[in-house]
């Protein structure tokens, strides 16, 4: 059914026309994982030319790999951002480093030739942003802890979406805790502090900006399995890297799906999530 002429006159168009107006597909991917689980390697399998902004100090181990996977692109450029961590500097110094980082971030997003932009160490950028805002990470009043810095972070992610590119942000993980409750479901308080009692879940959770549910189209957890012996065949199973989809806006039925080994790369992910979209629309 055709749209009313008044819609078109006022600039409201069909979805197909929106797609035609874009040169390539945009996609925001937030990923996390323990050390050495292939976060940066996966990001560098996305379409190029690409730019990697390195805040994670562990990126060089990936570049030193003598046998990189075939999916690693060779048309990615890197820029290392060094910044002091908590307690190392004054608030004014943190502000200077944050402004320098954000300037690089904006330049990467605005570069018309960059198909993919990778923020390698998004959790580190969140720490730097809070240090620039408050000068410390603890002892901040609740009413000021989340207001301005949360709004600024959402604007930062919205800017990535507006760029119309593939943007991938990697994050570290931390030990996950849950609130302890009694048999009736009531929160158990710590007798020493008076605060709610917490216990380890045995799992990990993402570090960094916590309010990411509505801002990223796909969320990933990076996985690693060391080499091991098959108990049935007694043969050696080589080490493997993988990803688990933890959020997928376009198809929630894919949450929990894992891709391992030769399928663990950007192309394998988008072919699974978007089987109807030609790879050429992603920039391949």
Secondary structure, 3 states (H helix, E strand, C coil): CCCCHHHHHCCCCCHHHHHHHCCCCCEEEEEECCCCCCHHHHHCCCCCCEEEEECCCCCHHHHCCCCCCCCCCCCEEEEECCCCCCCCCCHHHHHHHHHHHHHHHHHHHHCCCCCEEEEECHHHHHHHHHHHHHCCCCCCCHHHHCHHHHHHHHHHHHHHHHCCCEEEEEECEEEEEEECECCCCCECECCCCCCECEEEEEEEEECCCCCCCCCCCEEEEEEEECCEECCCCCCEECCEEEEEEEEECCCHHHCCCEEEHHHCCHHHHHHHHCCCCCHHHHCC
